[in-house]
Amino acid sequence: MTLTSGIEQQTARSLAIVHHVPPQPPHPSIELRRVKHPRTESGIKDVSGVQGDEWGGTPAIGDQTQEVPPRARKWLEVQYACLCFALFLAGWNDGTSGPLIPRIQRYYNVNLTIVSLIFIANCVGFVTGAAANVILTYKVGFGKLMVIGPIFQAIAYSIQAPAPPFPLFVLAPILNGFGMAIQDAQANGYVASLDNHKEVRMGILHAVYGLGAFSAPLVSTQFSTMRHWSFHYLSSMGIAVTSAVLAVVVFRFQTQEECLLEIGQHTEEVEPGEHGAYHQIFRLRAVHLMAFFILIYVGVEVTIGGWIVTYIIQVRGGGPSSGYVSSGFFGGLTFGRVALLWVNNKIGERRAIFLYSLLVLGLEVVIWRVPSLIGNAVAVSIVGVLLGPIYPIVMNHAARILPNLLLTGSIGWIAGLGQAGSALIPFTTGALAASSGIWTLHPLLIGMIGLLIVLWALVPGKRRAD
């Protein structure tokens, strides 16, 4: 039994109520052309013997399990492991900055505002990658993009590894952000397109992201005290190259439809109609609401992981080992994405986000107002546990309310633009810290979490016409 199937069985036993969401016709504004795949010219047949609806609607959790041949099931696990490694790389990238920021600041002799330009460069790359991903998904294809993404990241790390002049060092994250946006969008879109246990798989996928973000500070904290601190980026480059090689071996530059066929999931290729993917996706109000929500959420997540070390050192008097507080946060993130699956299913994923956000608000007030180094470190870890499930819940919700035939492109835009938050809000934090002090970190975070609650209330709870 694989780890994934074991967790799936445990989660299935904890489900008290299973909601059935009937398949829906496409959004009235959608215009797409169906293209018969050469390997499915005889038509589409549901391998479970239950015919799907004509719009390709995805059954609900209770109806998702299909009779999949053992060989296809094993290959699904191989594909899934490759996608998890891609998210491990994304988490590793986001968890690296926190312990290195003080060392980068001293090495280049720059203030907090200038060092925060690293996040702005990342933002440029993320937004560019998110916009490009919408059309690249249909023109280039899933398998090729899963290779292109980590190659861009590896190039960026190779530039940063020798600690070049600061202008070059701070521009390299543009390439990193571009590659990360593409790879993150494709991985999320692929898992959201799966028929079987997508909710559990999405949670585990992002738990692996948290594992990468948890591991990176443990390594970068050690490098931050060394003479050649920038050699940390060589380890990042090694992970990126490994991710690219795995994508070549597993996905072999195939389209998403071809990869799904290999695991026994039959589908059709879809091409945008005359108005194109951009026009059709950007007309969906829910896409923009969820993209903005994820932008704020990812920004909060990376801001805590990136700036909490500086806060602990300057405000709470922490020492060189303060970098481990960042690891505690991302460790909590990883734990929460798996351990709270039963809570999500018990009270409903939509209500769960409101509950977790309110609890995080309270804990942020505690961290801000209670002057205890150990107490703050523990509270930061609990914040990670509560924030952890939110991202995969939003991805699952997108799969439920967005048109199926635009799902990959839509999730790509949501995830890609959301990654811009990992640059925009940390930069804002750095600018405020430079002018008013790092104590402003938690008031800013409290405001952002309050905004998350408002945005989530505006996101549609079910599929509907805009």
C-alpha positions in Angstrom: 0.0 0.0 0.0 1.4 3.4 -0.9 1.5 6.3 1.5 -1.1 8.2 -0.6 -3.6 5.3 -0.7 -3.2 4.8 3.0 -4.0 8.4 3.8 -6.9 8.3 1.3 -8.4 5.3 3.1 -8.1 7.1 6.5 -9.7 10.2 5.1 -12.5 8.2 3.5 -13.3 6.6 6.9 -13.5 10.1 8.5 -16.1 11.4 6.1 -19.4 11.8 7.9 -21.3 13.3 4.9 -20.5 13.1 1.2 -22.0 15.8 -0.9 -22.9 15.0 -4.5 -22.4 17.8 -6.9 -24.1 17.1 -10.2 -22.1 17.7 -13.4 -22.8 21.1 -14.9 -22.9 22.4 -18.5 -20.2 24.8 -19.4 -20.4 28.4 -18.4 -22.6 30.3 -20.9 -19.6 32.6 -21.8 -17.4 29.6 -22.7 -16.5 28.9 -26.3 -14.3 25.9 -26.9 -13.6 23.5 -29.7 -13.4 19.8 -28.9 -10.6 17.9 -30.6 -10.7 14.1 -30.7 -7.5 12.7 -29.4 -5.9 10.3 -31.9 -5.9 7.6 -29.2 -9.6 8.0 -28.5 -11.2 8.5 -31.9 -13.7 5.8 -31.2 -15.2 8.0 -28.4 -14.9 8.5 -24.7 -15.8 5.7 -22.4 -15.9 5.9 -18.6 -13.7 3.0 -17.4 -16.0 2.4 -14.4 -18.9 1.7 -16.8 -20.8 4.9 -15.8 -21.0 7.3 -18.7 -20.0 10.8 -17.9 -22.1 13.8 -19.0 -21.6 15.4 -22.3 -19.8 18.4 -20.9 -17.1 16.3 -19.2 -18.4 17.0 -15.7 -16.4 15.5 -12.8 -18.3 13.4 -10.3 -18.3 14.2 -6.6 -16.2 12.5 -4.1 -18.6 9.7 -3.5 -18.7 8.8 -7.2 -15.1 9.4 -8.1 -13.5 6.0 -7.6 -13.0 4.2 -10.9 -11.9 0.7 -11.9 -8.3 1.5 -12.8 -5.9 -1.3 -14.0 -3.1 -2.0 -11.5 -0.4 -0.9 -13.9 -2.2 2.4 -14.6 -2.6 2.9 -10.8 1.1 2.4 -10.2 1.9 4.9 -13.0 -0.5 7.4 -11.4 1.6 7.2 -8.2 4.8 7.8 -10.2 3.3 10.9 -11.9 2.0 12.1 -8.5 5.4 11.7 -6.9 7.0 13.7 -9.7 4.4 16.5 -9.1 5.1 16.4 -5.4 8.8 16.9 -6.0 8.0 19.9 -8.1 6.1 21.4 -5.2 8.9 20.5 -2.9 11.1 22.7 -5.0 8.6 25.5 -4.8 8.5 25.2 -1.0 12.3 25.0 -0.8 12.5 28.3 -2.8 10.0 30.1 -0.5 11.6 28.8 2.7 15.2 29.8 1.7 15.0 33.6 2.1 14.2 34.1 5.8 17.5 33.0 7.3 19.6 34.5 4.4 18.1 38.0 4.4 20.2 39.3 7.4 23.4 37.8 5.8 22.5 39.3 2.4 21.9 42.6 4.0 25.3 42.6 5.7 27.2 41.2 2.7 25.9 43.8 0.2 25.6 46.6 2.9 22.1 47.5 1.9 19.0 48.4 4.0 15.8 46.4 4.3 14.1 48.3 1.5 16.9 47.5 -1.0 17.2 43.9 0.0 13.4 43.6 -0.4 13.9 44.2 -4.2 14.6 40.5 -4.3 10.9 40.0 -3.7 10.0 42.6 -6.4 12.1 40.7 -8.9 10.3 37.5 -8.0 7.0 39.3 -8.4 7.8 40.3 -12.0 8.7 36.7 -12.8 5.6 35.3 -11.2 3.2 37.7 -12.9 4.9 37.2 -16.3 4.8 33.4 -15.8 1.2 33.4 -14.8 0.2 35.4 -17.8 2.3 33.3 -20.2 1.0 30.1 -18.7 -2.6 30.7 -19.8 -1.6 30.4 -23.5 1.4 28.1 -23.1 -0.9 25.5 -21.5 -2.6 25.1 -24.9 0.3 25.9 -27.2 3.2 24.1 -25.6 1.6 21.5 -23.4 1.9 20.1 -19.9 4.9 17.8 -20.2 7.2 20.4 -21.8 6.2 23.1 -19.4 7.0 20.8 -16.4 10.6 20.7 -17.8 10.8 24.4 -18.8 9.8 25.6 -15.3 12.7 24.1 -13.3 15.2 24.8 -16.0 14.5 28.6 -15.5 14.9 28.1 -11.8 18.2 26.3 -12.2 19.5 29.1 -14.3 18.5 31.7 -11.7 20.2 29.7 -8.9 23.4 29.3 -10.9 23.6 33.1 -11.2 23.1 33.7 -7.5 25.5 30.9 -6.3 28.8 32.9 -6.8 27.3 36.0 -5.0 27.6 38.3 -8.0 27.2 42.1 -7.8 23.9 43.0 -6.2 22.1 44.2 -9.3 22.7 40.8 -11.0 21.9 39.0 -7.8 18.6 40.8 -7.4 17.5 40.3 -11.0 18.0 36.5 -11.1 14.8 35.9 -9.2 12.9 37.1 -12.3 13.9 33.9 -14.0 13.2 32.0 -10.9 9.7 33.4 -10.5 8.8 32.8 -14.1 9.8 29.1 -13.9 8.2 28.6 -10.6 4.9 30.1 -11.7 4.7 27.8 -14.7 5.6 24.7 -12.8 3.3 25.4 -9.9 0.4 26.2 -12.2 0.8 23.0 -14.2 1.1 20.8 -11.1 -2.0 22.2 -9.5 -4.0 22.0 -12.7 -3.0 18.4 -13.3 -4.0 17.3 -9.8 -7.3 19.2 -10.0 -8.1 17.3 -13.2 -7.8 13.9 -11.6 -11.0 11.9 -11.2 -10.0 10.0 -8.1 -9.5 11.5 -4.6 -8.4 14.9 -5.9 -9.1 16.6 -2.6 -6.8 14.3 -0.6 -4.1 14.4 -3.3 -4.3 18.2 -3.4 -3.8 18.3 0.4 -0.8 16.0 0.3 0.7 17.8 -2.7 0.8 21.1 -0.7 1.9 19.3 2.4 5.0 18.4 0.4 5.4 22.1 -0.5 5.4 22.7 3.2 8.0 20.0 3.7 10.3 21.8 1.2 9.7 25.1 3.0 10.4 23.4 6.3 13.7 21.8 5.1 15.1 24.9 3.4 15.6 27.1 6.5 17.4 24.2 8.3 20.0 24.3 5.5 20.1 28.0 4.8 20.5 28.8 8.5 23.7 26.8 8.4 24.9 28.5 5.2 24.1 32.0 6.6 26.9 31.6 9.2 29.5 30.4 6.6 32.0 32.4 4.6 30.5 31.1 1.3 26.9 31.6 2.3 25.7 31.9 -1.4 26.7 28.3 -2.0 23.3 27.5 -0.6 21.9 28.2 -4.1 24.0 25.3 -5.4 21.8 22.9 -3.4 18.7 24.7 -4.7 20.1 24.3 -8.3 20.6 20.6 -7.7 17.0 20.2 -6.6 15.8 22.2 -9.7 17.9 20.1 -12.1 16.6 16.9 -10.5 13.0 18.1 -10.9 13.6 18.8 -14.6 15.1 15.3 -15.2 12.2 13.6 -13.4 9.7 15.5 -15.5 11.5 14.4 -18.7 11.5 10.7 -17.6 7.9 10.6 -16.2 5.9 12.9 -18.5 8.1 12.6 -21.6 7.0 16.0 -23.1 3.4 14.7 -23.5 0.3 16.7 -23.3 -1.9 16.6 -20.2 -4.5 14.5 -22.0 -1.9 11.9 -23.0 -0.6 11.7 -19.5 -4.1 11.2 -18.1 -4.7 8.4 -20.6 -1.7 6.6 -19.3 -3.4 6.3 -15.9 -6.7 5.2 -17.3 -8.5 8.5 -17.2 -10.1 9.2 -20.6 -10.6 12.7 -21.7 -10.6 15.0 -24.8 -8.2 17.6 -25.9 -9.7 21.1 -25.8 -8.6 24.1 -27.9 -9.9 27.6 -27.2 -12.5 29.0 -29.6 -12.1 32.1 -31.7 -12.0 34.4 -28.7 -9.0 32.6 -27.1 -8.3 31.3 -23.7 -7.4 34.7 -22.2 -10.7 36.2 -23.2 -12.8 33.3 -21.9 -10.9 32.8 -18.6 -10.7 36.5 -17.7 -14.5 36.9 -18.1 -15.0 34.6 -15.1 -15.5 36.7 -11.9 -14.7 33.8 -9.7 -11.3 33.4 -11.2 -10.3 36.9 -10.3 -11.7 36.7 -6.8 -9.8 33.4 -6.1 -6.6 34.8 -7.8 -6.7 37.8 -5.5 -7.4 35.6 -2.5 -4.4 33.4 -3.2 -2.2 36.4 -3.9 -2.9 37.7 -0.4 -2.7 34.2 1.2 0.6 33.3 -0.4 1.9 36.8 0.5 1.0 36.2 4.2 2.5 32.8 4.2 5.9 33.9 2.7 6.0 37.1 4.7 5.8 35.2 7.9 8.4 32.6 6.8 10.7 35.3 5.4 10.5 38.1 8.0 9.7 36.3 11.2 13.4 35.6 11.7 14.3 39.3 11.5 11.5 40.1 13.8 12.6 37.5 16.4 16.2 38.8 16.3 15.5 42.5 16.4 12.3 42.7 18.6 12.6 39.6 20.8 16.4 39.4 21.1 16.8 36.0 19.4 20.2 34.7 18.4 21.7 33.1 15.3 19.5 30.0 15.7 16.3 32.1 15.2 16.2 30.8 11.7 14.7 27.6 13.1 11.5 29.6 13.9 10.9 29.8 10.2 11.3 26.0 10.0 8.8 25.7 12.8 6.3 27.8 10.8 6.7 25.7 7.6 6.7 22.5 9.6 3.3 23.5 11.0 2.1 24.3 7.5 3.1 20.8 6.4 1.4 19.2 9.4 -1.8 21.2 9.0 -2.4 20.2 5.4 -2.6 16.5 6.3 -3.7 16.5 9.9 -6.7 18.9 9.4 -8.2 17.0 6.4 -10.8 15.4 8.7 -11.8 18.9 10.0 -12.2 20.2 6.5 -14.5 17.3 5.7 -16.4 17.4 9.0 -17.4 21.1 8.9 -17.1 21.8 5.2 -14.1 23.3 3.4 -15.8 26.7 3.0 -16.5 27.1 6.7 -13.1 25.8 7.5 -11.3 28.7 5.9 -13.4 31.2 8.0 -12.6 29.3 11.2 -8.8 29.0 10.4 -8.6 32.7 9.4 -10.2 33.9 12.6 -8.0 31.7 14.8 -4.9 33.0 13.0 -6.1 36.6 13.6 -6.1 35.9 17.3 -2.7 34.3 17.3 -1.2 37.2 15.4 -2.4 39.6 18.1 -0.7 37.3 20.7 2.6 37.3 18.8 2.5 41.1 18.4 1.5 42.0 22.0 3.1 39.2 24.1 6.9 39.8 24.5 8.0 36.1 24.8 10.5 34.6 22.5 9.5 31.0 23.2 5.8 31.9 23.2 6.1 33.7 19.9 8.0 30.7 18.4 5.2 28.3 19.5 2.5 30.6 18.3 4.1 31.0 14.9 4.2 27.2 14.5 0.4 27.0 15.3 -0.2 29.8 12.8 1.5 27.5 10.2 -0.8 24.6 11.2 -3.9 26.7 10.7 -2.8 28.4 7.5 -1.7 25.1 5.9 -5.0 23.7 4.7 -6.3 27.0 3.1 -4.4 26.8 -0.2 -5.4 23.2 -1.2 -9.0 24.0 -0.2 -9.1 26.9 -2.6 -7.7 24.7 -5.4 -10.4 22.1 -4.7 -13.0 24.8 -4.6 -11.9 26.1 -8.0 -12.3 22.6 -9.5 -15.9 22.6 -8.2 -17.1 26.0 -9.4 -15.1 26.7 -12.5 -16.0 25.4 -16.0 -14.2 22.0 -16.4 -13.0 22.8 -19.9 -11.1 25.9 -18.7 -10.0 24.4 -15.4 -6.2 24.0 -16.1 -5.8 27.4 -17.6 -7.9 29.0 -14.8 -6.0 27.3 -12.0 -2.8 28.2 -13.7 -3.7 31.9 -13.6 -4.9 31.6 -10.0 -1.8 29.8 -8.8 0.6 31.8 -10.9 -0.8 35.2 -10.0 -1.1 34.1 -6.4 2.7 33.5 -6.4 3.1 37.2 -7.0 1.9 37.7 -3.5 5.0 36.0 -2.2 6.9 39.0 -3.6 4.5 41.9 -3.2 3.6 41.6 0.4 7.1 40.7 1.7 8.4 43.8 -0.2 5.8 46.0 1.4 6.8 44.5 4.8 10.5 45.3 4.1 9.7 48.9 3.1 7.6 49.5 6.2 10.3 47.9 8.4 12.9 50.2 6.9 10.9 53.3 7.7 9.0 52.4 10.9 10.6 49.2 12.3 10.1 45.5 11.9 7.4 45.7 14.6 5.0 46.7 11.8 5.1 43.1 10.6 2.2 41.8 12.7 -0.2 44.8 12.2 0.3 44.4 8.5 -0.4 40.6 8.7 -3.5 41.2 10.8 -4.9 43.5 8.1 -4.1 41.0 5.3 -5.8 38.2 7.1 -8.9 40.3 7.7 -8.9 41.0 3.9 -8.7 37.2 3.3 -12.0 36.7 5.3 -13.7 39.4 3.2 -12.5 38.0 -0.1 -13.5 34.4 0.8 -17.0 35.7 1.6 -17.3 37.1 -1.9 -16.1 33.9 -3.7 -19.1 32.0 -5.0 -20.0 28.9 -3.1 -21.2 26.9 -6.1 -21.0 27.0 -9.9 -23.1 29.8 -11.3 -23.3 32.1 -14.3 -21.6 35.5 -13.8 
